[in-house]
């Protein structure tokens, strides 16, 4: 069984310390070959999701705790019979999560924290069920929202997180209602909350720990559908079990429930409707797409004749 941990932590993280953590993490893969996942490092902090059958996840936590205090950080743990990652990747970025570039990078409130804006899953659940007028905004990308969301939440229909900035400018939430923000694990809401606070909103709140923390306590609550996760589980259901309905499209990598027969090799594979519409054919890979669109069809036909 694989132990999966997820957490993010904003803190001032100088490049020299990032280099040391990068070296230490790479050494851990030698000690625990089962270790897989994605680790994002930035001047703003750390955001990671890793899995291991051994001590790898605890070793990763210890490595990160050596450079910053994680005592107040929410670390989410789940288990899966299969590794959700094919490899262990360390990525260094300018922003931990890209939002407004220079305007949001290294904002002092990121490091100081905004505990007065964070709602526990129970507080979130109680407010939604109270009947009081509220505005709930799903800050995730449209392909994530398509799999599941909170009842009554607004869907900005964005392709990238940074697209939320112009959407908020064109669709400012009412200032006389509580504004509730949520995402998968909470990291995106940190920046949106600060942005709205800077715009003068004083009733803005975020779901602490995101959808994943809410589902731990309220699997039959106000969240409908499945929650997209950024690994090969694709999504988790309301009991946080790996999805059995959704798969990643072989061509674009976005989630789909659409299983199709490839027009070139005749194998069955998940291919989304958007890729079929865009390409005009059903193909299970870029190689098969090349042939199915006709560029290699003549060669395929001649080979079939020769083999017969």
C-alpha positions in Angstrom: 0.0 0.0 0.0 1.3 3.4 -0.9 1.3 6.3 1.6 0.5 9.6 -0.1 1.1 13.0 1.5 0.2 16.4 0.3 1.0 19.8 1.7 2.0 23.3 0.8 3.8 25.8 3.0 4.6 29.5 2.2 7.8 30.8 3.6 10.8 32.9 2.5 12.9 30.2 0.8 16.2 31.5 -0.6 17.7 29.8 -3.7 20.7 28.4 -1.8 18.3 26.5 0.5 16.3 25.3 -2.4 19.4 23.8 -4.0 20.3 22.0 -0.8 16.8 20.6 -0.5 16.9 19.5 -4.1 20.1 17.5 -3.5 18.7 16.0 -0.3 15.5 14.9 -1.9 17.3 13.3 -4.8 19.3 11.3 -2.4 16.1 10.0 -0.8 15.2 8.3 -4.1 18.3 6.2 -3.7 17.2 5.2 -0.2 13.6 4.5 -1.1 13.2 3.4 -4.8 9.4 3.4 -4.3 9.3 7.1 -3.8 7.4 9.1 -6.5 5.7 12.4 -6.7 6.0 16.1 -7.6 7.8 18.6 -5.5 7.5 22.3 -6.4 10.1 24.7 -4.9 10.0 28.5 -5.1 11.2 31.6 -3.3 7.7 31.5 -1.9 7.9 28.0 -0.3 7.1 24.3 -1.0 4.1 22.6 -2.5 4.3 18.8 -2.9 2.5 15.5 -3.3 4.6 12.3 -2.9 3.9 8.6 -2.4 5.9 5.7 -1.1 5.5 2.2 0.2 8.4 2.7 2.6 9.7 5.5 4.8 10.0 7.9 1.8 7.1 10.2 2.7 8.4 10.6 6.3 11.9 11.2 5.0 10.5 13.9 2.7 8.7 15.6 5.6 11.9 15.5 7.6 13.9 17.0 4.8 11.4 19.9 4.4 11.2 20.4 8.2 14.9 21.0 8.2 14.5 24.3 6.4 11.1 25.5 7.7 8.8 25.1 10.7 6.0 22.7 9.6 4.4 22.4 13.0 1.4 24.4 11.9 1.2 23.0 8.4 -1.7 20.8 7.4 -0.3 17.6 6.0 -2.9 15.4 4.3 -2.3 11.6 4.2 -4.1 9.1 2.0 -3.4 5.6 0.8 -3.7 3.9 -2.5 -2.9 0.3 -3.6 -1.0 1.7 -6.6 1.5 4.5 -6.9 -0.2 7.6 -8.4 3.1 8.8 -9.8 5.4 7.3 -12.5 8.5 9.2 -11.3 9.9 11.6 -8.7 10.1 15.1 -10.1 11.5 18.3 -8.5 10.5 21.5 -10.2 11.8 25.0 -9.3 9.5 27.9 -10.2 9.3 31.7 -9.8 5.9 31.5 -8.1 4.7 28.5 -6.1 1.4 28.9 -7.8 1.2 31.3 -10.8 -1.4 34.0 -10.2 -0.6 37.7 -10.8 3.2 37.5 -11.4 5.1 40.3 -9.8 1.9 41.7 -8.1 1.3 38.5 -6.1 4.9 37.1 -5.9 6.3 37.0 -2.3 3.4 39.0 -0.9 4.0 39.5 2.8 0.6 38.1 3.8 1.7 34.8 2.2 4.4 34.4 4.8 2.5 36.0 7.7 -0.6 33.8 7.0 -4.3 34.7 7.1 -5.7 32.4 9.8 -8.8 34.6 10.3 -9.9 33.8 6.7 -9.6 30.0 7.0 -12.7 27.9 7.7 -12.4 24.4 9.0 -14.4 21.7 7.0 -17.0 21.8 9.8 -17.3 25.6 9.7 -17.5 25.5 5.9 -20.2 22.8 6.1 -22.2 24.7 8.7 -22.1 28.0 6.7 -23.3 26.3 3.5 -26.1 24.6 5.3 -27.1 27.6 7.3 -29.1 29.2 4.5 -27.5 32.6 4.9 -26.7 34.5 1.6 -23.2 33.6 0.5 -21.1 33.6 -2.7 -19.1 30.4 -3.3 -16.4 30.5 -6.0 -14.6 27.5 -7.4 -11.1 28.7 -8.2 -10.1 25.6 -10.2 -9.8 25.1 -13.9 -12.8 24.2 -15.9 -11.8 20.6 -16.5 -11.5 20.1 -12.8 -14.9 21.7 -12.1 -16.5 19.4 -14.7 -15.8 16.4 -12.5 -17.4 17.8 -9.4 -17.9 20.8 -7.3 -19.8 22.3 -4.3 -23.5 22.8 -4.8 -24.3 26.4 -5.8 -20.6 27.3 -6.5 -19.8 29.7 -9.3 -17.7 28.3 -12.1 -15.5 31.0 -13.6 -14.8 28.6 -16.6 -11.1 29.3 -16.7 -8.4 27.4 -18.5 -5.5 28.5 -16.2 -5.5 29.7 -12.6 -4.1 33.1 -13.7 -7.3 33.6 -15.8 -9.2 34.0 -12.6 -7.7 37.6 -12.2 -9.6 39.1 -15.2 -12.7 37.0 -14.3 -12.8 38.6 -10.8 -12.4 42.0 -12.4 -15.3 41.4 -14.8 -17.5 39.6 -12.2 -16.8 41.2 -8.8 -18.5 39.3 -6.0 -21.0 41.2 -3.9 -19.3 42.9 -0.9 -22.3 42.5 1.4 -22.1 38.7 1.4 -19.5 36.3 2.7 -17.3 35.1 -0.2 -16.2 31.5 0.1 -13.3 30.2 -1.9 -12.2 26.7 -2.4 -9.8 24.5 -4.5 -8.3 21.0 -4.3 -5.9 21.4 -1.4 -6.0 25.1 -0.5 -2.9 26.6 -2.1 -4.7 28.5 -4.8 -7.1 30.1 -2.4 -4.3 31.6 -0.4 -3.5 33.9 -3.3 -7.1 34.7 -4.3 -7.9 35.5 -0.7 -5.0 38.0 -0.5 -6.0 39.5 -3.8 -9.6 40.1 -2.7 -8.4 41.4 0.7 -6.2 43.9 -1.2 -9.3 44.9 -3.2 -11.1 45.8 0.0 -13.2 42.6 0.7 -13.4 42.0 4.4 -15.8 39.0 4.3 -13.7 36.6 2.3 -13.0 33.1 3.5 -11.2 29.9 2.3 -11.7 26.2 2.9 -8.7 25.2 4.9 -7.2 22.1 3.4 -9.4 22.3 0.3 -11.9 19.8 -1.0 -9.7 16.9 0.1 -9.9 17.9 3.8 -13.7 18.4 3.5 -14.3 15.0 2.0 -12.3 13.4 4.9 -15.0 14.6 7.2 -18.1 15.0 5.0 -18.1 12.3 2.2 -21.8 12.7 1.9 -21.8 16.5 2.4 -22.3 19.4 -0.1 -19.7 18.3 -2.6 -21.1 16.5 -5.6 -19.1 14.3 -8.0 -15.4 13.6 -7.9 -12.4 15.7 -7.1 -9.7 16.0 -9.7 -6.1 15.3 -8.4 -2.9 16.0 -10.2 -1.6 12.4 -10.5 -2.5 9.2 -12.2 -5.5 8.5 -10.0 -7.0 11.3 -12.1 -9.7 11.9 -9.4 -10.9 10.7 -6.1 -14.5 9.9 -5.2 -16.3 11.2 -2.1 -14.7 8.5 0.0 -11.2 9.6 -1.3 -10.9 6.4 -3.3 -9.2 6.5 -6.7 -11.7 7.1 -9.5 -13.0 4.2 -11.5 -14.9 6.5 -13.9 -12.4 9.0 -15.1 -9.1 8.5 -17.1 -6.7 10.8 -18.7 -7.1 11.4 -22.4 -4.3 9.8 -24.3 -3.9 12.9 -26.5 -4.4 16.0 -24.3 -4.0 14.6 -20.8 -7.3 16.0 -19.5 -9.9 13.8 -17.7 -12.5 12.0 -19.7 -15.0 9.1 -19.3 -15.0 8.6 -23.0 -13.6 5.2 -24.1 -13.1 4.9 -27.9 -11.7 2.5 -30.5 -8.6 3.9 -32.3 -9.3 4.3 -36.0 -5.7 3.2 -36.8 -4.7 0.4 -34.4 -8.2 -0.6 -33.2 -7.2 -0.6 -29.6 -9.5 0.8 -26.9 -8.3 4.0 -25.1 -9.7 7.1 -23.3 -10.0 9.9 -25.8 -12.0 13.1 -25.0 -14.7 14.5 -27.2 -12.7 17.7 -27.7 -9.7 15.9 -29.2 -12.0 13.9 -31.4 -13.8 17.0 -32.6 -10.5 18.9 -33.1 -8.7 16.2 -34.9 -11.6 14.7 -36.9 -10.6 11.2 -36.1 -10.4 8.8 -33.0 -6.7 8.0 -32.2 -5.2 6.6 -29.1 -1.8 8.3 -29.5 0.0 11.0 -31.5 1.5 8.3 -33.7 -1.8 6.7 -34.5 -3.3 10.2 -35.0 -0.7 10.8 -37.7 -1.7 7.7 -39.5 -5.5 7.9 -38.9 -5.6 11.4 -40.4 -4.4 9.9 -43.7 -0.7 11.0 -43.7 0.3 7.4 -43.1 -2.8 5.6 -44.3 -1.4 4.7 -47.7 1.7 3.2 -46.2 -0.4 1.2 -43.7 -2.5 -0.1 -46.5 0.5 -1.2 -48.6 2.0 -3.0 -45.5 -1.3 -4.8 -44.9 -1.5 -6.0 -48.5 2.2 -7.2 -48.4 1.6 -9.1 -45.2 -1.5 -10.8 -46.6 
